[in-house]
Amino acid sequence: MIQLLEEGYQVRGTVRAPERSGDLLEFFRQRASDPSQVELVKGDLSSDEGWKEAAEGCAYVLHIASPIPLQVPKDRDGLVKPARDGALRVLKAAQAAGCKRVVMTSSIAAIGYGKDKTQTRPYTEEDWTDPDSPELNSYLRSKTLAEMAAWDFVNAAGDGLELTVINPGLILGPALMQDIGTSAEAVKQLMTGQIPMYPRLGYAVVDVRDVARSHILAMTNPEAAGQRIICAGEFCWFEDIGAFLREAYPERRVPTRRMPNWLVRLIAMFNQGLRSNIEDLDRTQRVSNDKMQRILGLKPRGAKEATLATAESLIKLGVVPK
C-alpha cells in the first residue's frame, strides 16, 4: 500500500472494522503525498456486505488477504471454505464494478506440495499442489483450492476480467508495525534465544518489498494477465537464516545447533505450529523465478538482505530489545 501511495495511486483499502482503524488510516496518510489518496472501508471476507461499494470505481483490485487463525485447525478443511469464499467475493465484486484486473496473492503452498519429495528440478508455475494429498494441512489446502477457484471463476466468466496470481515464498523483510507476522516472529525468536535449536526446515525466501513491488508491476503489465508468477529467491534452511543473524549480531543468543528430526517429531506432538510443518522436514524445495524476472523485470533481493532487514526493523520497532 505504501508503494502504491508513493507512485501516486488513489488507494481504497478494506478492514473489518473501520471505526477501530483510525491509527492504521493515520499511518498510511502520513506516508501519502496527499492524505486524501487513501481511505479505508468495511470489507470482511466472511461476509458479502460492503464488497460492491469497496470495488466501485476501482480500475484494479489487489486481493492480498486470506483468513488465517492463530493455530492451524485440526480439520484439514477448516480454512478452505473461508479462503475460497473470500476470494470469490472479491472477484465477484470486481466483476460487478467493471474492474480491469485482479491481482491475487496465493503462495508457493499452491505449487509444490503433495508431490514426490525427491524431485530435484525447480518447481514452476506449471506445477500445482495436489489438494487431495493426505499430507496437506488446512493451510496448504486452503491456498491451493482458493487459487483454483479463482482461476475457474475468471475462466468461466469470460467477460474480460483479468486475473494475475502472485505466489510468494517465505516472506521476510522490514516490518512496519509491532503487530508482526509468523515469519518475522520466527526471526524474533531466533534473536531472543526462544528457539534453542533449528528444525531441519527450509524454504525459498523473498523480501516483502519485492512481493509488494511484484503486485504493482503485475497490476498494469499486459504480459502479466492470466499468469501465475512465483515471487521467491534462493532456498534457505533455518540454519542459514540463523547464520546471517549470528554474523550480524554476535552478542545475541542465536542458536548454533540443529534439532534431531526425532526430537522435532516428538515436540510436534504437542506443538500445533511445528506439527503443521512436519512434512517439510529435510525437504529441499527450489522454485524458478524466471517469470518474475522475465515478465515483471524484477530481480529478487537475497535472503541475507531480507533476513537482516527483518532483524533491523524488529529492533527499531522495539519488538526485539536493543
BELKA-V315288 format. One record per run of one state. SS is the DSSP state (alpha for helix, beta for strand, coil for the rest). FROM is the first residue (numbers start at 1). LEN is the number of residues. If there is no record, write none. Layout:
ss=[SS:SS]
from=[FROM:FROM]
len=[LEN:LEN]
This chain:
ss=[coil:alpha:coil:beta:coil:alpha:coil:alpha:coil:alpha:beta:coil:alpha:coil:beta:coil:alpha:coil:beta:coil:alpha:coil:beta:coil:alpha:coil:beta:coil:beta:coil:alpha:coil:beta:coil:beta:alpha:coil:alpha:coil:beta:coil:beta:alpha:coil:beta:coil:alpha:coil:alpha:coil:alpha:coil:beta:coil:alpha:coil:alpha:coil]
from=[1:2:7:11:16:18:21:22:30:35:38:43:51:56:60:64:80:97:101:106:108:111:123:124:138:158:162:169:170:173:182:192:197:199:202:208:221:222:225:228:232:235:238:249:257:259:261:269:272:276:278:281:287:288:290:295:303:318]
len=[1:5:4:5:2:3:1:8:5:3:5:8:5:4:4:16:17:4:5:2:3:12:1:14:20:4:7:1:3:9:10:5:2:3:6:13:1:3:3:4:3:3:11:8:2:2:8:3:4:2:3:6:1:2:5:8:15:5]
